Amino acid sequence: MSKAERTRAFIIEKTAPIFNTKGFAGTSLNDITAATGLTKGSIYGNFANKDEVALAVFDYNLQKVKSAISSQVAKEKTAKNKLLVYANCYEKLLFPPFTEGGCPVLNTAVEADDTHPELRKKAATAILSWKKGIIKIIEEGIENKEFVTTIDAAQVALTMIAMIEGAIMITKLLDNTSVIRTVMLTMKTMIAELR
């Protein structure tokens, strides 16, 4: 890694929790300089503007969550257990080692929906990729005869994503972690009943 690449990575790592907690609009250049200890000139010497930092930070935060989940999925042998990883991991999303501030996809999607087309596109792409990954697991389960061929893989995938994101949103809104635990328990029951 060159010095410039290391500096960019440092800025992304240090500002990732801020963007994920405060959002794009709520994160100021002063927040970025305070978190990094760098000058405004150093920030803009490595990124064209705050938008560029925010896009890189979204990718960083998303990769952090995806890595935590994919490492657990890779350990499982059955499709059903792979699906259960989502419930188990997201139940703990609001706690370390996950990203501070919750789900970067949810946070970005809500804020960028009408205000930031590039961030909105990244969030939409993340959801579609997530859906595709769950569908692949379900199709693997159908092929292995864990699930019947009549399961609508896309419907199950979207339901899981909606349950996860909805649970995170309500948990944060009410400041009540029992919400996410309750919804993830329901998801575990739903997955257990897949035939």
C-alpha positions in Angstrom: 0.0 0.0 0.0 1.3 3.4 -0.9 1.2 6.3 1.7 -1.8 7.8 -0.1 -3.7 4.5 0.0 -2.9 4.1 3.7 -4.1 7.6 4.4 -7.3 7.0 2.5 -7.9 3.7 4.3 -7.2 5.5 7.6 -9.8 8.2 6.9 -12.4 5.6 5.9 -11.8 3.5 9.0 -11.9 6.4 11.4 -15.0 8.1 9.8 -17.0 4.9 9.2 -18.7 4.9 12.6 -19.5 8.6 12.3 -21.2 8.3 8.9 -23.0 5.2 10.0 -24.3 6.9 13.2 -24.8 10.5 12.0 -25.5 9.9 8.4 -24.3 11.8 5.4 -26.0 15.0 6.1 -25.2 14.9 9.8 -21.5 14.3 9.3 -19.5 17.5 8.9 -15.9 18.1 7.7 -15.1 19.0 11.3 -16.3 15.5 12.4 -14.0 14.0 9.8 -11.0 16.1 10.9 -11.7 15.5 14.6 -11.9 11.7 14.0 -8.7 11.5 11.9 -6.6 14.3 13.4 -5.9 15.4 9.9 -6.4 18.8 8.4 -9.1 19.7 5.9 -6.4 20.0 3.3 -5.3 16.4 4.0 -8.9 15.1 3.7 -9.4 16.9 0.4 -6.0 15.9 -0.8 -7.2 12.3 -0.6 -10.9 12.6 -1.4 -12.5 15.1 -3.9 -15.3 15.9 -1.5 -17.5 14.6 1.4 -19.6 12.6 -1.1 -16.5 10.6 -2.1 -15.7 9.8 1.5 -19.3 8.8 2.2 -19.4 6.4 -0.8 -16.1 4.8 0.3 -17.3 4.6 3.9 -20.5 2.9 2.9 -18.5 0.2 1.0 -16.3 -0.2 4.1 -19.2 -0.6 6.5 -21.1 -2.9 4.2 -18.0 -5.1 3.8 -17.5 -5.3 7.5 -21.0 -6.7 8.0 -20.8 -9.0 5.0 -17.5 -10.4 6.1 -18.8 -11.2 9.6 -21.8 -13.0 8.1 -20.1 -14.8 5.3 -17.4 -16.2 7.6 -20.2 -17.8 9.7 -22.1 -19.0 6.7 -19.0 -20.7 5.3 -18.8 -22.8 8.5 -22.2 -24.3 8.1 -22.9 -27.5 6.1 -26.7 -27.3 5.6 -28.7 -24.6 3.8 -31.0 -24.3 6.8 -28.1 -23.6 9.1 -26.7 -21.1 6.7 -30.0 -19.2 6.7 -30.0 -19.4 10.5 -26.7 -17.5 10.5 -28.5 -14.4 9.3 -30.8 -14.5 12.3 -28.0 -15.2 14.7 -25.7 -12.5 13.3 -28.2 -9.8 12.9 -29.5 -10.4 16.4 -26.1 -9.2 17.5 -25.7 -6.4 14.9 -26.2 -3.6 17.3 -23.3 -4.9 19.4 -19.5 -5.2 18.8 -17.8 -6.4 16.5 -20.4 -5.1 14.1 -20.4 -1.6 12.8 -21.3 1.2 15.2 -24.7 2.7 14.5 -26.4 -0.4 13.1 -27.0 -1.6 9.6 -25.3 0.6 7.0 -27.7 -0.5 4.3 -30.8 0.5 6.4 -29.1 3.8 7.6 -28.1 4.7 4.1 -31.3 3.7 2.4 -33.4 5.8 4.7 -31.3 8.9 4.5 -30.4 8.7 0.8 -33.8 7.7 -0.5 -34.7 11.2 -1.7 -31.5 13.1 -1.1 -28.4 11.3 -2.5 -28.8 9.2 -5.6 -25.3 7.7 -5.6 -25.7 6.4 -2.0 -29.2 5.3 -2.7 -27.9 3.2 -5.6 -25.2 1.6 -3.5 -27.8 0.7 -0.8 -30.2 -0.8 -3.5 -27.3 -2.8 -5.0 -26.5 -4.1 -1.6 -30.1 -5.2 -1.0 -30.2 -7.0 -4.4 -26.9 -8.7 -3.7 -28.1 -9.8 -0.3 -31.3 -11.1 -1.8 -29.4 -13.0 -4.5 -27.1 -14.6 -1.8 -30.1 -15.8 0.3 -31.8 -17.2 -2.9 -28.6 -19.1 -3.7 -28.6 -20.7 -0.3 -32.3 -21.7 -0.6 -31.7 -23.1 -4.1 -28.8 -25.1 -2.6 -31.2 -26.4 0.0 -33.7 -27.4 -2.7 -31.0 -29.2 -4.6 -29.9 -31.0 -1.5 -33.6 -31.9 -0.8 -33.6 -30.0 2.5 -36.4 -27.9 1.0 -39.2 -28.8 -1.3 -39.1 -27.5 -4.9 -42.2 -25.4 -4.3 -40.5 -22.9 -2.0 -40.5 -19.4 -3.5 -36.8 -18.5 -2.8 -37.2 -14.9 -3.7 -40.2 -14.5 -1.4 -38.3 -16.1 1.5 -35.2 -13.9 0.8 -37.2 -10.7 0.8 -39.1 -11.6 3.9 -35.9 -12.3 5.7 -34.4 -9.0 4.6 -37.5 -7.1 5.6 -37.6 -8.8 9.0 -34.0 -8.0 9.7 -34.1 -4.4 8.5 -37.5 -3.7 10.2 -36.3 -5.2 13.4 -33.2 -3.1 13.4 -35.2 0.1 12.7 -37.7 -0.6 15.5 -35.0 -1.6 17.9 -33.1 1.6 17.3 -36.2 3.7 17.3 -37.5 2.3 20.6 -34.0 1.8 22.1 -35.1 -1.7 23.0 -32.9 -4.6 22.1 -35.6 -7.1 23.0 -37.3 -6.2 19.7 -34.5 -7.5 17.5 -34.2 -10.6 19.6 -38.0 -11.3 19.3 -38.0 -10.8 15.5 -34.9 -12.9 15.0 -36.6 -15.7 17.1 -39.6 -15.5 14.8 -37.2 -15.7 11.8 -35.5 -18.8 13.3 -38.9 -20.4 13.7 -39.8 -19.6 10.1 -36.5 -21.0 8.8 -36.9 -24.2 11.0 -40.3 -24.7 9.4 -39.1 -24.5 5.8 -39.6 -27.8 4.2 
